[in-house]
Amino acid sequence: MPDILHSFEPYLLANRRTEKPVIHISLNPNPSDKVTDENFIEMAQKYMDELGFGEQPYIVFKHTDIEREHIHIVSVRVKADGSCISDAYEKRRSMEICRKLEQEFNLTPADKQKRQNLFPLQKVDYSKGNVKRQVANAVRELAKSYRFQSFGEYRALLSLFNLTAEEVKGEHKGKAYNGLIYSVLNEKGEKVGNPFKSSLFGKLVGYDSLQKRMDKEKQTWKTDKLTKNRLRADILTVISDSKKRKNFEKNLLKKGISVVSRENEQGRIYGVTFIDHQSKTVLNGSRLGKEFSANMFHEWFVNGIKPKEQIEIISKPESDISFENNHKNIEYNQFDDISEIALGIFAPEAHGDDYEDELFKRKMRKKKPYQPPRRGGLKRGI
């Protein structure tokens, strides 16, 4: 690996002013698509030719994780003469190339993948092995994609995927610290196996990062009237149409909303959290109003007393407010990573971030690029 990356050195030395001279792309077919090594090589060559990197040296690596095989392409923007390949409209051009490759290689289109994957991640299954990787892929995607305002809401989200997180506090060299550990749950909600420190999976899923996210979401939620009123209306409609608890949960899920209830040993419901998979929002019922509190649901589920079935809905404006995932930013140092938009056959919402991919990026950052490699070879996982 070091020798391969050293081969980029003549190009990097030709222009030291370019901030991100190395480009990284990840091409991820749908797990149902059968792609041979020859297909991968051909796709990589055509992609690089179309993007304007056909005459540049590049390396192709093949990775395999739990669900899918995929490739990484690493190249340099700097040409042998020191000039730099422009990145103007690169993301748009990349998506256009994606559409062509999908058709040419008969691959599942990205938009179809997204429609088929309202609930993109699978529950962590301890019996399937590769537990650390399963946990890493799940927690990184959930922490990145969903909005929540407390650790309680975050734990409710994790529980849908057989996971939980615990806060740990201590002191190191005279300084107090807060941390998180993640554990796998079985179908009964019991912990199985050994816990994992959050540091194993990156800062994104650590205590400090999540705390900052939650503080920010508390402010965002104050102005998000559209999501709040839509959820209130959807939930009250389902309450009106449902007779029993199981029926309520089933009907709610049809609207893309999961509900997680917490009960004590006496069967008293003391917490209810709603997870809206459409807006990727996690909310304790009380944030929606007192008629969605744990006490209200206890009265209904135990005593058969339904909540007040009225709601005042704010009129929807002509254009919806969209919320960007500002927490997607990752530092790539000298690397320009366009894998977020690399291929239509790449469906980020369907697969989530790959723990193996993150390790790959970390290794790449540590290497120092020295004789141009030949085009088109396929290297297997690092």
N, C-alpha and C positions, 0 to 999 in steps of 0.2 A: 504493500500500500504506500509507504513513504516514497519508494522509488517512482511509482506511477505519478504521484503528485509533484515530485521534483521535476518531472518532465515539462511542467507548465512554466518553470522558472524563466526561461528565455523570453517568454511572452510578457510575464509580469514585470521583468526588468526593463522591457522596452518602453514601458509607460508607468511611472510610479504615481502619477497624479490621479488616476482613476480611483474613485473611492471604493467601488465594489467591482473589481475586475473579474471575479469568478462567479459563474452563474450555475445554479442548481435547479434541476427540474425533476419532478416525480410523476411518472405515468402509472396510473392505477386502474386496471380494468376491473369490471364487476366480477365478483367471485364465480358467477355462473359462466363467464366467458372463458373459453379454453384457448389460451395463447401459447404457442410454441416459442422456443428460444429464437428460432429463425424469424418468427413474426415480431418478437420484441426488437430484434436487431433492425429489421426493416422499418418498423415504426419509428425507432429512434433516429435512423438515418433520414427518413422523410421529414420527421418533425424538425430536425436541426437544419436540413436544407431549406425548408419553407420559412423558418424563422430567421434565416440569414447567417447561420453558423456552420454551413456545410463545409467550408474550407478551414474551419478552426479545428484544433485537436480537441477531442472529447473522450470521456470514459463512460461506459455504461455498466452499471452494477445491477444485479438481480437480487431481490430480497423476497423472502417468503415468510409470512406471518400466519396466524391462526386461520384466517379466512381467504387470503388472496395472495397471489404472486404479483409483484410489481417491480418496476425498474427505476433507477435513479440515473440521471445524466448530469455529468459535471463538465463544464467547459470554461473557456476564458473569453471575455469581451475584447481584450486587447489583441490586435493583429500583430504579425511578425514585424511590420514596419512601424509599430508604435501607435497607429491610429486605433480608434475605439469604435466598436459596433454600436450604433444608436439603439436606445431602448424606447424610442418614440412609439406610442400605441402598441407596445409589446404585448400587453395583456389581451387587448382586443384581437390582435393578430394571432396570438396563441389560441384563443377560443375558436377562431375561424379554422385554424389548422386542425383543431380537435374534431370539429364537425366532419371534416373531410376524412380523417382517420377512422372515425366511428363507422362511416359508410363503407369505406374501402375494406376494412377488416371485419365488417359485420359485427360490431360490438354494441353492447347495450348503451343507448344514449344517456347522458347525464341527467337530462330532465326526466326521463322515465325512471331512472334510479331514485330520484328525489321523490317522485310521486309514490313509488312503491315503499318508501322508507319513512313513514311518519314517525315511527319509533326506531331510529337507526341502529341503536346498540342492542346487543343481546345481553341477557343477564349473565353475570359471572357464574360459572359452573365449576366448583372446586374439583369435581370428579373428572373433568376433562384435562386436567393438568395445565401446564404453562400458566399457573395462577398469577404469578407476578406480572406477566405480560397482559393477561386479561384485565387485571386490576388497573394497570397503568393506562391501557387504552381507554377504559371506561371512565376513570376519574378525570383524566386530562380532557376528554371530550365534554363531559358533564360540566366541569368547572369552567370551561371555555365558552360553552354554548348557552347555558341557562342563567337566568337572572334570579337571585335570591338575596334576602336582606338579613338573614341570621343563620347561625350554624345549625339551628333546629330545622330550618327550611332546607338547608343543604343536606342534612342527614336524611330528611324525608325523601328527597330526590334520589340519594344514593340507595336507599332501601328498595326502590323499584328494581334495582339491578343487583340485589343480594350483596350490598355493601353497607358499611357504616364507617363513621369517622369519630375519633375521640380527641378531645383537646388534652394536651399534656403541658404541665407547667413545672419549671424547675429553676435551678441556678447553676451557672457555669462560669468559673473564674470570677465569682463575685457579682455576676450580672444575671438578672432574671430573664427567662426566655419562655416563650409560648410555642408550642408545636402541635402537630397533628399526626395521628397514626391511623391507618386504614386497615379494616378487617373484612374478611369475607363472611357472609351469612349463609346458612342453609335455608331450606324452604320454611322452616319453623322460626326463622329469625334468630337462630343461635349462631354464635361465632364458631368458625372452623379454621384450623390451621393457625399459622403464626401471623401476627400483625406486620404491617409494613410502614416504615417511616415515610412521611410525605417527601422527604428530601430525595428518595430513590426515584421519584417521578418528576422532579423539577420544581422550580419556584412557583409555577402557576397554581399548583394544588397545595401549596404550603399555607400555614396560618396567616402570615403577614399579607401575602398577596390576596387571599380570600377576604381578609378583613377590609382591605382597601376597596375591593370590589363591592362588598356589602355596604360600606359607607356611601359609596357612589350611587348604588342602586336605591338607597333610601331617599336620596334627593331626586333621582330620576322618576321614581314611582309617584312622587307628589304631583307630577304634571301629566302622568300617563292615564288620563281619564278614559280614553277609548278602550284600552285593555280592561280596565277595572269594570266599566259598565257592560262590556261584552260578556265578561266572565260572570258577573252578577246575573245578567239576563239568562245566559245559558244554564247556569246552575239552578236558578229558580224554576226554569222551564222543566228541567229534568226532575226536580223535586215534585213539581205538580203532576208529572206524568208517571211517577214511580210510587209503588206501594210499600216495598220493603227495601232494606239496606242493600242486598245483593243486586236487586233490580236497579236501584239508584246508581250503584257503582258501575254496572254494566252499561246503562244508558249514557252515563257521563263519559265513559271511555269512547263511545261511538262519536262523541263530539271532540275527541282528542284531548280529554281532560282526565287525569288520574287523580285519585283521592287516597291519602294515607291517613289513617286514624291511629291514635295512640291511646291505649287503655291501661288502667292499673289492674292489679290482681283481682279486685272486686268487680271488674267489668265496667268501671266508670270511664267514659270517654273524656279525656282531658286535653286532647289536641287533635285538630283536623287541618291538614295541609292539602292544597290543590296544586297540581302540576299541569299547567297548560302547555301542551307540546306544540301548539301552533305559534304562540308568541315566545315560547321557551321561558315561561315565567313560573316561579314557584312562590306560593303565597299561603301563609297561615290564614285560616278562614276569617279570623277577626279583622284582618286588613281589608276585607271586602265589606264588612259591616257586622253589626251584632247578630243579625239574623243568620250569619254563617259561622257563628261561634261553636266551640266544642260542646258547650252546654245545650245549645239548640239541637244539635244532632243527637246528643244523648237522649234528650226528651223525645225526639222522633223515633229513633231506633229502639229505645227501651220502653217508652211509655206510649208510643204511637201518636204523639202530638206534633203535627207538622208546623213548620215556621210560617210566618206571614208571607203569602205568595204575591206580593206586590213590589214593584220596583220602578223607580223613575229613571228612564233612560235618556241620557244626553244625546241630542241629535248628532249623527255622524257628519263631520264636515266633508266637503267635496273630495279632499285628498287625505289619505291616511297618513299618520305620522309613522315614519319608519325608524327603527332603532338599529344602529350599527354595532357590531361586536368590536368595540374599541379595544377589547382585551386580547385581540388576536396578534398583537404586535410581538414579534420575537426578534432578538438581536442576532444578526447573521455575520457580524464583523465584515470581512471582505467579500462575503458571498451575497449575491443578488438572487434571492429565492423567489421564483414565480410559480412554485408548485401549487399554490392555492388556486391558480387558474390554468394550470399546465395543460390539462386535457379534458375534453368532454367525457372521455372514458374514465376520467378521474372524478369521483363524486364524494367530496368531503363530508357531506351530511350523511352519506350512507356508510362510511367506514370510520369516521373519526380520525384523530391523529394517531399514528402508529408509534408505539413505544420504541420499536426497532428503528424507525425512521429518525426519531429524536436522537437516539444513540449514534446513528450514522452522521447526523449533522454535527454532533459534538466532536466526533473523531475528525471530521473534515476540518473543523476550525483549528484543531491542534496541529495539523500537518503543515509543513512548510514546503511550498512548492519550491526539477532540473531537467531534454531532448523530447521533442514532441511525440506523443504516442500515435500509433496508427489508428485509423478510424474503424469503428464498428465492432470491436470485440465485445463479448459479453462476459463480465466478471460476476462471479457469484458472491453472495453476502460477505460483508466484511466481518 
